[in-house]
Amino acid sequence: MPTPRTGQTAPMRAPARSIAPAAGVALLLGAPTVASGASAELVASTPAPAPSPRDAGLLVLASMPGPTLDPGTRALITGRHLGGVVLFGANIRSRRQLRALTDALHAAGGRRGFLVTTDQEGGTVRRVPSAGPPISAQEAGRRGLAYVRAVSAAAGSDLAALGIDVDLAPDADLAQGGFIGSRSYGPAPAPAVAAAVAGLRAGGVGATAKHFPGLGGTRDNTDLGPARAPRVRGPALVPFRAAARAGAGLVMIDLAVHEGLSSLPTALSPSAYALLRGPKVGFRGVAVTDALDARAAAAVGSEEDNAVRAVAAGADLVIAPGGPAVAARTVDALTQAVRDGRIPARRFAEAVRRVRALLARPAGLPPR
């Protein structure tokens, strides 16, 4: 996401931890990663039910209107199999309230699982005020890789204690004078991105490298209108490859139109997903769109129509942050597109498989 926007725990989660802030970064420097090769093999060897059109809701991350689980969101979870939510500032008032909310969301998801996500990059993008990182990626990068890993581990531990499964961070864009600014770790950010991914996973949450294939040189903010980006060069892909190798469970696809890649916003373009899965990056986790309420996407179509375009192109998760009503329309549009073939059966099954694997192992893939 380019700019800031103003019960019973589900079986997949560990027992509830203290909701006190993380004690400090030093103790977390040597923390092990959460996922292991053995756990990956276990998940891979467990047969999953064949997907049906009713599973289309698993591919949607919605927003919700307030600090408690509202009836509309509950109905989406229980009736339309919603995959998860993105929490924004309006959903967060205190640590105790936030833990109660995430517990309620996971309980509603039941044995199927449910993803609670938020943007916690640090600096200007920090949804949970009581959690780190306290400074921007740019400043953290200047302090060195050990600091980046430690502060990310502390943030991950804090988010996990609050019931959050996935951080929509770190930013993997190159610092090239675009609107991303201090959210980037620098002009050659790959080592810091890998350190941040490792730290978040050590703390117990999944990591999301963004904004593929790179917004570092993009002048116009995709939240505010259509944006054109320079041609994708090899150096822009290096941080995403580093994130994949460090075990990032997700990569977020941007909504700019990249020269030479496609005439569509990237998250709606099959070429972008081919590049992500190909040898230059080699990512095998969940591809998630940037928020489809961005004006760059609205120039093409509605949130629900763009969700269909994105999944057909190669997205596994779509962010539909217009509230429960928009999310319901998005789920219904995806369901119908699966039934009528606009989303091919093989493409749908692939997306559902990846999302189910993430639900079973939110902290992400084992490092390669």
Stockholm file with secondary structure:
# STOCKHOLM 1.0

chainA/1-368         MPTPRTGQTAPMRAPARSIAPAAGVALLLGAPTVASGASAELVASTPAPAPSPRDAGLLVLASMPGPTLDPGTRALITGRHLGGVVLFGANIRSRRQLRALTDALHAAGGRRGFLVTTDQEGGTVRRVPSAGPPISAQEAGRRGLAYVRAVSAAAGSDLAALGIDVDLAPDADLAQGGFIGSRSYGPAPAPAVAAAVAGLRAGGVGATAKHFPGLGGTRDNTDLGPARAPRVRGPALVPFRAAARAGAGLVMIDLAVHEGLSSLPTALSPSAYALLRGPKVGFRGVAVTDALDARAAAAVGSEEDNAVRAVAAGADLVIAPGGPAVAARTVDALTQAVRDGRIPARRFAEAVRRVRALLARPAGLPPR
#=GR chainA/1-368 SS CCSCCCCCCCTTSCCCCCCSCCCCSGGGTTCCCSCCHHHHHHHHHSCCCCCCGGGGGGGEEECCSSSSCCHHHHHHHHHHCCCEEEECGGGCSCHHHHHHHHHHHHHHHGGGCCEEEECEEETTEESSTTSSCCSCHHHHHHTCHHHHHHHHHHHHHHHHHTTCCEECCCBCCCCSSSTTGGGSCCSSCHHHHHHHHHHHHHHTCEEEEEEETCCTTCCSCTTTSCCEECCCCHHHHHHHHHHHHHTCSEEEECCSEETTTCSSCGGGCHHHHHHHHSTTTCCCSEEEEEETTSHHHHTTCCHHHHHHHHHHHTCSEEEECSCHHHHHHHHHHHHHHHHHTSSCHHHHHHHHHHHHHHHHCTTCCCCC
#=GC SS_cons         CCSCCCCCCCTTSCCCCCCSCCCCSGGGTTCCCSCCHHHHHHHHHSCCCCCCGGGGGGGEEECCSSSSCCHHHHHHHHHHCCCEEEECGGGCSCHHHHHHHHHHHHHHHGGGCCEEEECEEETTEESSTTSSCCSCHHHHHHTCHHHHHHHHHHHHHHHHHTTCCEECCCBCCCCSSSTTGGGSCCSSCHHHHHHHHHHHHHHTCEEEEEEETCCTTCCSCTTTSCCEECCCCHHHHHHHHHHHHHTCSEEEECCSEETTTCSSCGGGCHHHHHHHHSTTTCCCSEEEEEETTSHHHHTTCCHHHHHHHHHHHTCSEEEECSCHHHHHHHHHHHHHHHHHTSSCHHHHHHHHHHHHHHHHCTTCCCCC
//
